[in-house]
Amino acid sequence: MKAKKKLNFYYDKGADVLYVSNGKPSAKDETFETEDEVVVRKNPKTGEVKGFTILHFLKRGAKGPTVTLPFQFSFQQ
């Protein structure tokens, strides 16, 4: 049975940045920034999204209620 990865969240108040990671980051992961200042990290071989970083996280709340991300998550227990 494959071990389940934990979805980790960390908010840096000083930088106003939210970090979300599915498992441990790897130096081999590729990153790219979307047009709305979200940085996505993915596995280059599988294309699986490993995590993302939302810049200006709390400031976005004043602009609108949602952040559109370029992928989907499946939450299972």
ABEGO torsion letter per residue (X at the ends): XBBBBBBBBBBBAAAGBBBBBBEBBBAABBBBBBAAGBBBBBBAAAGBBAEBBBBGAAAAAAAEABBBBABBBBBBX
